[in-house]
Amino acid sequence: MGNEKETSNRIGLALGSGSSRGWAHIGVIRALSEVGIKPDVVCGCSVGALVGASYATGMLDQLEQWVPSLTKLEFARFFELNLSLKGFIDTERLHAFLAGHVCGEDDRIEHLAKTYAAVSTELETGREIWFTRGRVMEAVRASMSLPGLFPPVQHDGKWLVDGGLVNPVPVSLCRSLGADIVIAVNLNGDIVGKHVSQKGTTTDSESIIDRFTRSFKSYSTTLFPSPEPENTPPALFDAIALSLNIMQDRVTRSRMAGDPPDIHLAPKLSHIGLLEAYRGKEAIWEGRECVRRMLPEIQYVLGMTPQGAETEKKKAK
């Protein structure tokens, strides 16, 4: 599909947060590889940390085979109802999934063939935490611990949550680890104001977590009755999902304005909701398409000869 990389610069790949939209990272990595672009530095946030780890540990094939086979029912099994209210994710099932498709139990960041890192957030102070050493499993778990769905992860005496709260697309982390050129994959470029039906509910609430939102909605209606049916507020989960969209979009814009990447990839993923992980095939396809659309700019920035350019030169002679 293309020629090999023609630059000695160290290439960094910053894989952003975005929940179920994150499967697009698989398509991006595959499409870049097919034109000879294989990043030296891979940094991820949340689902970006997960896919990046799978790539860095050599387990991306297993993940890519599993993602399209995921159904609504199988994804629902990752959730559990409990009275602790620490999170709705079944941590044991999540751990088994990570061990089988992302990283080994004892894989360590400093021993990987590629330079890898993940970003998380310290819950008490809001500080940005970089995982550049230690167990890959712990780094991924901490980076993707979205408050409300996942319980916080304890590390060195601190409670850590999703890195998307502070650095959704970790361009700065890539540069800190020696990347000369950074390719950023931003999954949040077109999500604000999207994914809301006429009734004020997201498509997520009609799929995976019906049993949660139904309960939450009944509680909110009881506590805060509305005189008019059309004025009924969105269900609790809907409000949380849309609020997360706004937060991630604003934080992403702010961070990337201060430290812009050399190449900005923004797959069009607003049609995929926060918890629609079963739409992985669509997300992977759009990741590939995004690279295809941006390929001329990617090749220009990296100093690569565009495919077919040599043939055209010969014809001109």
N, C-alpha and C positions, 0 to 999 in steps of 0.2 A: 504493500500500500504506500510505502514511502521509503526514503533513504535513512541511513543510520545517522545518529546525532553527530553534528559537525562542529561541536564547540567543546572547549575544555572547561567551561564554566560548570561549577557545581549547581545542579538544578534542585530546587526545593519544591515540594508539593504540599500545600496547606489545604487539608480537607476539612470543610466546615461542618458545623452542627446543622441539624434539620430533621431529626427523628426519622420517620419512614421514608422521607425523601432521600435519605443518605445512601440508599442502594445505588443511586446515580453515580456515586464515586467509583463503583466497580466498572461501569461503562467508561468512565473517564480514563481510569488507569489502563484498561484494555486498549482503548483507542489510541492513547499516547504511545503505548508500547508497540503497537502495530506500525507506527511511523518512526520507530527508533528512539523514542524519548522514554528513558528509564531514570526516574528521579534518584538522586543520591541521598536526599534528605526527605523524609516523610513525617509530617506532623499533623496531628488530628485533634479535633474537638468533638466530644460526644460520639455520635455515630461515625463521624470522620475518624475518630481515634480507633473505633472498632474495625472499620474497613482498612485503615492504614496499618493496623497491627496485623491483620490477616495477610496483607500484601508483604509486610516486612518479615513475617515468620514463614512465608512460603506456603500459606494455607488458603490463598485466594481462590484456587480452583474448587476447593471444598465448599467455600462460602458461596461462590457463584453458582454452583450446582444446586445448593440448598434453597437459595432465595426464591427462584421462580416456582419452586414446588410448594412454597408456604401458602396455606389456605387460611380463610377467616377462622375456621374452627381450630386449626393448629395454633394460630397466633393467639386465640382466646385462651388457650391452655397456659400461656405465660402469665396470665392474671389469676389472682386469688383474692377472695373476699376474706378480710380478717378484721378483728376488732382493735388491733394495735394502732391502726391509722398511720403507720410508718411508711407505707407504700403499697401499691397494688400488684407489684411484680413478684412472681414466684422466684425467689433468688436461687433456689436449688436448680430449677429448670434452666434459668439463665446461665448459671455456672456451667452446667453440662453442655449447653449450646456453645458457649465461648470455648470450652476445652475441645470441642469437636470440630469447630469451624474457624476459629480465630487464632488461638495460641495454646501452646502446651502449658500444663500446670506449672512447670518450673522454668519456662522461657524467661530470660532476663533481657532487658533492653540493651544493656551494654554488650551482650554477646550476639546480637543480631547482625546479619550481613549488611543491612542498610542502617543508616542513622535514623532512629525513630524517637519520637517524643509525643506526649499527650498533655493536654492542658485541663486543669480542674480548678475549682473555686473553693477556698476555705470558707465554710459556712459562717463562722463567727465574725470574721474580719472583712470578708469580701476580697481577700488577697488572691491574686492569680498564682496557682501552683503549677510548676512544670515538672513532669515526670521524664527525666532523662536517664535514670538508672532504676534498677529494681525490677520486680516482677511485672511482666507485660499484663498479666491478668488483672493485677491490682490497678495498674494505670488505666486500663480500659474501663473497669468498673467505676472508678472514681470519676473519670471524665464524662461518663454517660448517665450519672445518677441524677436524672431530672427530678427536681422536688415534686412530691405528690405522687409520683409513679414508682420511683426507686427510693429505698432507704439510703441515707447518707452513708458514706464509706469512711471508716476510721483509718487514719494513716499518721504515724508518728505523733499520736496523741491529739490529732486534729480531725474534725469532721469535715469531709469534702463532698461537694455536690457538682453538678454539671458545669463543665467549663464554658458552655454557651452563655452563662450569665455575665462573663467578663471578657471573653475573647473568642467569639464564635468562629472566626476564620483565622487561625494562628499564623499569620504572615510573620509577625515579629519573632516567633519561636523558630521558624525556619531560618531567618536571617541570623539569629543568635547562634544557631548550630552550623553556620558556615555556608549557607546557600547564597550563591551569587545572583541567581535568577530565581524568582519565586512564581510558581503557577498557583493561583488561589482558586478554589472551587467553592463558590458561594451559593448555598441552597436556599437563601432567604430573600432573593432579589425581587420576587413578585408575589409574596404571600400575604401582605397586609391587605385587609378588606376582602380577601377571597375565602372561599369555602364556607359561605353562609347561605342557607336556603331561605326561601321566602318566609318560612315560619320561624326563622331566627335560630335554627339549629344547624350544627355542622354535620357533614356526612359521616364523620367519625362516630357521632353519638347514635347514628342509625346502624352502625355495624358492630364493631368489636365490643364496646362496653355498654350496650343497651341496659344491662342489668344495673350498672352503676348510675348512669345518668337518669334513669327512670326514678330511682330512689332519691337522688339529689334534687331532682325537679319537684318531686312531691313535697320534700321538706321545705324548699324555698317558697313554694306556692302557699303552704300552710303558714309559714312565718311572715311572709310578705305578700298578702293577698292583693290582687289587682282588680279594680272595679270593672275594667274592660278586658276581655280575653285577648284582644290584639296588643294590649300593653304588657302582657306577661313577659317578664325578663327572660333572657336566654338561660338555659340550664347551667348549673354550676360548672360542669366540665366544659361546656361550650365557651363560657366566659374565660376559663383558665386557658384553653387552647388558643383563643383569639388574642388574649393578653400576651401569651408567650410569643406569638407571631410578631406582635408589635415590638416587644422587647428585643427579640433577636434581630429584627430588621434595623432598629435604631442603633443598637450596640454595634452591629456589623458595619453600618455606614460610618459611624464615628471612628472605629478602630482602623478601617481601611482608608479613611481620609487621612489619618495621621501617619499610616505606614502602608502606602498603596503597593499592591503586588505588581510585578512586571507584566504578568498575563492574568486577566480576570475572566474566569469561566463561570457563567451563571445559567445553569440548566433551567428550562421552563417547567416548573414542577408545582405550580399553585393548585393544580387539579388533584394532587395527592395530599391527603390529610395527615394530621399529626400521628395517628395510630393506624394508618392503612398500609402496614408493612407487607400485606399480602399482595400489593401492587408492585412488587419488586421488578417484574419483567418490564413494565412500562418505564420505571425509573432508570434501570440499566440502559434501556434503549435510548432514553433522552440524554443520558450521560455521554453515550457514544455520539449522538447527533450534535451535541453541543461542541464537542471537539472538532467534528467535521466542519461545522459552520465557522469555527474560529481558526481553522488550520492555517490559512495564509498568514494571519497575524502571529500565530505561534511560531511558525517557521521563520518569519522575519525577525522576531525578537531573539530567537535562538541562533540566528545566523545559518539556518539550514537552506539548502537548495530545494525549492518547491518541486513536488513530483511532476515530472514531465517537462521541467524547464530545460534540461539538457537536450531533449528531443527537439524542442522548439528552436533552440539555438542552431542545431545542426540543419534543420529545415531552412532557417533564414540564410545560412551560408550557401 
